[in-house]
């Protein structure tokens, strides 16, 4: 498109330059010719007073010789014959032909005749006898075309400048039109290759700007749909862990017998199938992030609701449960389903990986710039917290996909926070979820985690007030 626009501009400009420059050049040439012969006619007319007074040869010779044109051999005077049938007299350097002289006398006005090396101006002039003499003045070709070449060069230079200027303007306009289109095409190819972060700068001509806005909107919707599909496949599959945990614990209390063994085998088979679904969804998920605005929730309400759900199972297993910090509303920039999935993942791990009768607690601390949720238990603890936090790493525990802590970490990092694993005051594991309240998303958690890691594993940093 860019070169097509340049070619069109070149063709149009050349036609305009030719349409104006060629006629103007011809006009300049004609004006130079008219100027040369007007000057020649004025100089030839200088002999008219002399011819009106005398036709004496000697006097006319002196008159012709005193002029510049006569001294250069460019001036001649053709006198008519003194008697009818006689021969006329020529004074000076003659170049005109007899028929040209006769034509001038018969017409009675000045005429121009072509001769070798230039042209001659033939000016009829009345003499004292009443007859007509002809003054001949030679005009060289260089004098006729004097200044024409310079004028044509100037016109050519102006034309070339106009063409170059039009090409530069057309190229700039072409770049302004082509670059947004190229960026749009490149982003479309990247999106087709699976690079879902491809976006186009919304600039350029109005039409291309509208196309860029539409493309970005479409890409955002694609990202949102894929993110929703990923969350539905991974998170909902992981939430099946909660009822499966209840089924597994209830199956363990059935005692012995064929029916009880079949029930426990079926529950284990179902857990393996859920693990397969979680791993498949995790491995196949695109690296995208939803761009829809986040609607927060009341963390206190969600904690109370999930603890009520798990408290029944805790009572069956004779577990002591403690909940703190949920008396007042605590708003966090996390969607309710995300917080529910994170709490269920952590509490499900407590029931799955600690023996019956192990106590656990959930504490909610509200600070000025962050909210901390602590999930603690009195179990054996985690030998390698760093490995357990690694994405997709189960920490070597049987029956675990590692996606539970991954869900928790993604939720925290989406607010600029992070997740840490340490030793709780109950003697077991403490999972600390740091949820940022200052609106930072995605990349804030890594920086916060790095700064807090530099402080040393034994330091917890500033603790928000409860």
N, C-alpha and C positions, 0 to 999 in steps of 0.2 A: 504494500500500500504506500509506503514511504517513497519508493522509487517511482511508482506510478504517478504520485502527486508531483514529484520533481519533474518527470518527463512532460506531464501536462503543462506545468508552469513554464517549462522551457519552450515548448511549442507555441504556447499563447504569447509569451513575451517576444519570441523571435518574429512571429507574425506581426505583432504590434510595432516592433522596431523597424521591420522592413517596410510596413505600410506607411510609416511616417518618415523614416530616414531616406528612403529612395526618392520620393517626391521632393523632399527638402533639399537633397543633394542636387537634383536636377534644377531646382529653383536657384540654388546658389551658383551653379554653372551658368545659367542664363543671365543672372544678375551680373556676373563677372564679364560676360560677353557684352551685355548692354553698356556696362560702365566703360569698357575698353573702346567701343565704337562711339560712344558719346564724347569721350575725350578726343578721339580722332576727328570727329566731326567739328568739334570746337577748334582744334588746331588747324584743320583745313579751311575753316571759315576765316582765318586770319589773313588769307590772301585775297579775299573778296574786295576790300577797299583798293588794293593795288590794281587788280584787274578792272575795276570800274573806272580807273583813271587812265591807265595806259596798257598797251599790249606790246610795248617795245621789248625786244628780246633781251637786250642788255640789262634794262631795268628789272625785268622779271627774273633774269639770272641772279642779279644781286639780291632781289627780294627772297628768292628761294634759298640762296646760300646763307642768308642771315638767320634762317630758322634752324632749330635743332634737328627737325626731321629732314630738312634739305641737306644739312651737313652730314647726316648719317646715310644719305642716299635713299630715303624712304618717301620723299615728296616729289611729285611731278605735276606739271601743268600742261594740259592739252588744249592748245588754242585752235579755234575753228579756221578754215581756209579764208584768206583775205578775199578771194574771188570765188564765185560759184564754179565748182568743178576742180578747184585747186586742192592742194594738199595742205593739211593742217600742220601746225608746229608743236613739237613736244619739247618742254623744258624740264630737266631733271631726269631721274631714273624711272623708266617706265616698266611696269609689270602687267598692266591690264591688257586684255585683248581688245581688238577693234570692235567686235560685236558688243562687248560689255560697255564700251564708251558710247556706241551708237544707241544702245538701249537706254542709258542714263540720259542722253540728250533728248531722246524722244519722250521719256517719262517726265522729265523736268524735276525730278527729286532724287535725293541721294540713294545710292544702292551699294550693295556689298557683293563682291565677287571673290571666289576662291582662287588663289594662286599658289604656286609651290612655296612652302615655308610659312604660310599664313593666309591673310585675306587683305584685300584692298578696299578702301572706302572711296567711292566715286561721288564727288560733290559737284553738281552743276552750278555754274556761277555766270551771271550776265557780264559781258564786257562792254566797253564804251561804244563799239560799233553796233550794239544791239543783239549780237549773236551770243551763243552760249559756249563758254569754255568749261572744261571739266578738270577739277583739282583731284589728283589721285594721291592718297596717303596709304602707305603700306603699314599694316598692323601685324606683327609677328604672332605666331601661335602661342608663344609663352606669355605675351601680354594679354591675349584673349582669355587664357586660363589662369591668369595670375591670382593666387589665393584659393583656387578651387581645391587643390590637393590638401592644403592645410584644413580647409573647412570640412572636407570629407573625412580626414583623419579625426577631427574633433567629433564629428557625428558618429563615426565608428566607435571611438572611445566611449562616448556617452551611451551608445547602444549596448556595447559590451558591459559597461557598468550596470546598466539597467537589467541586463540578462543575469549577471552575477548576483545582483541584489535580489532579484526575484527568485533565483535558485536558492539563495541562503534563506530567504523567508519561507519558501516552500519546504525546504528541508527542516527548518525549525517546526513548522506546522505539522509536517509529517511525523517528526519525532514525538511531538505532543500527542498526536493521534495514535501512533503505532505503539509506543512504549506501554501505555495502559492496556492496549489489546494484547501485547506480548506477555505482560504480567498476568493478565487474566487467563491466557492460554496455558502459561507455565503453571499457575496455581491449579487449573483444571486437571492438567496431567499429574501433578503431585497428589491431588485428591484422589484421582483414579488409581494411583499407585499405592494408596493406603496411608499417605501422609495427611492425616486428618487435621493437623494444625495449619495447613496451607490457607492463607488469607490474602486478599488483594487490597492494596491501598485505594481508598475511595477518592480518586482524583482524576483529572483529565477532562475531556469534553463531556457535556451533560449526558449524552447517550451512553458513553463508556462508564461514566461514574454511576449511572443507574444500573448498568450491568454488573459493576463491581459490588454495589450494595446488595443486589439480588443474589450474586454468587456467595458473598459472605453470609447472608441470611440462610441460604441453602446449606452451606457447609456447617453452620452452627446447628441447624436442625438435624443434619446427618450425625454430627457428633453427639447431640442430645439423644437421638434415637439409639445409637450404638451404646452410649453410656447406660441408658436405661435398660437395654437388653443385657448388657454385661452385669449390671447390678441385679437384675431379675434372675439371671442364671446362677450367679455366684452367691449373692447375699441370701436370697430366698432358699437356695439349696442348703446354705449353712444354717439357716434358721430351723431347718428340719432336725438339727442336732438337739434342740430343746425337747421336743416330744420323744425323740429317739432315746435321749438320756433317761427320761421318765420310764419309757418302756423297758429299757435295759435294766434299770434298777428294780422295777416291779418284777421283771422276769427272774431276776436273781433271788427274789424272795419267794418264788414258787416252790422251792424245794427241789426234790429229785423225782424222776419219773420220765417216761417217754414224752408225755405232753409238755412237761416243763423243758426238757432238752430240745424238743422241736421249736418251742417258742423262743428260747434263747438263740438257737441257731438261725431262726428266721430274723430276729432282731439284728444279729451280727451280719447276716447277709444284707439286710437293708442298710446298715451302717456302711458296709463296703460299697454298695451301689451309690449311696449319697456321697461318699468320698470320691468315687469315680466321676460323678457329675461335677463336684466342686473343682477337682483337678482339671477336668476338660474345659470347664468355663474359664478357669484361671489361665490356662495355657493358651486358649484361643482368643482371649479378650484383646481388643485393640487398645493401644496406649492413648486413650482419650480422656478428657475430663469434661463433664457437663458444664455448659456455660449459662444455664438458667440461674436466676437470682436465688439465693438461699433464704428459706424462711425458717427462722429460729424456732425454738421450743423452750418450754419450762423444764429445766433439768431436774428440779425437785420433784415435779409431778411424775416424770418418767421413771426416776429412781424408785419412788414409792410404789408405782404400779408394777414394776418388774420385781421388786422385792416381795410384794404380795403374791405374785405368781410363783416365785421360787420358795417362798416360806412354807408352803404346804409340803413340798418335797423335803425341805430341810427338817421339818417337824417329824416326817416319817423316818428320816435317817438320824434323828436325835442330834441335829447340829444346832449350835448356838449361833444366833444371827444378831448383828447389831447394825443399825442404820443411824447416821448422824448428819446434821446440816441440811435437812430437807424440810425444815419448818417454814421457811420463807421461799417465795418464788425466786428462781435463778434463771434468767434468760441467757441463752447461749446461741451463737450463730451456726447451729447445726440442725438439720432437719430431724424431726421426731423419729422417722423410721431408721435413720442412721444411728442415732443414739440408742434406740431399742436394740438394734442388731449388735452394737458394740457391747452393751451390758449383758445381753444374752450370751454372747461369745465368751466373755470373761467368767460369768457365773456358771455357765455350762462347763467350762474348764475346771472350775473348783469342784463341781460334783463328779466330773469324770476322772480327775487325776488325784483326788484326795480320798482317803478312806472315810467310811461312815463315822459320824460323831465329830468330824473336824469342824471347828468353828470358823466363821468368816464374817467379814464386815464390809460395809460400803459407806464411805465418808465423802461428803460434798463440801468443798471449801470455795467460797466466793470472794474473789479479790477485785482490785480496781481494773486490772487489765487482763485477767485470766481467771478461769474456773478450773479447779483441780478435782478430779474424781479418783478416789483411792479404793481399790478392791483388794482386800487383804484376806489371807487365810492362815490357818495354823498347821498347814501340811508340811511336807518334806522340803518344799522350796524347789527352785529351778537351778540346776547345776551350772548351766551356761546361758545367762540372760541374753547375751549378744546374739547367740545362735538362734534363740527362740524368737528374737525380734526380726531376724532376717526374713525377707519376703519369701513366703512359700516354704519356710523351714519349720518343721514340726518339733525341732529340738530333740529328735530321737525318740519321741513318745509314740507308743503303739496306738493305732486308731485315731491319729491326728493328721489333718491335712496342712496345718500351719496357716490356714486362711483366717482363723478367728482373730489372732493378733494382727494380721494384715488388715482386716476390716477396721479394727480399733485404731491402728496407726494411720490409715488413710483418713479416717474421720478427724483425728486430731490434727494431722498435718494440713488438712484443708482449711483450718482456721489459723494456721501459723504456729500451732503447738506441736507437741510430740508425745511419745509414750516411753516410759522408763520402767524397768523391772528391778526390784531390789528385795531386801529382806524386811518383812513386816514386824511390827511390835508383837504380833501373835506368834511369831516364830517361824512362819512359813514365807510365802511369796506375797509381795506387794506390787501391784500394777498401778502405776500413777499415770493418769491421762491428763495432760496439760492442754486446755482448750483456750485459745487466744480470743480476746474480745475486741481487739483493735482493728479488725477488718482485714488483716493480712491473710493471703490465701496461698496454698500450694508450696511456695518455696521458703516460707518463713520457718517451718519446722526444722529443716535441715540446719539453718543458721543458728536457731535457738539451741538445738541439740548439740551442735558443735561447741558453742560457747559454754554450755553447762558441762559438757564432757571435759573441757579444759580445766574447769574448776576442780576436777578430781572426783572419783567415784564415791568418795566418802562425804562429799558436801552436796546438799540438796539445793543450795541457793536460797533465794528469798521465798518464803512460804506465804501464799495469800492468806489473808485473814479469814476466819470462818464466819 
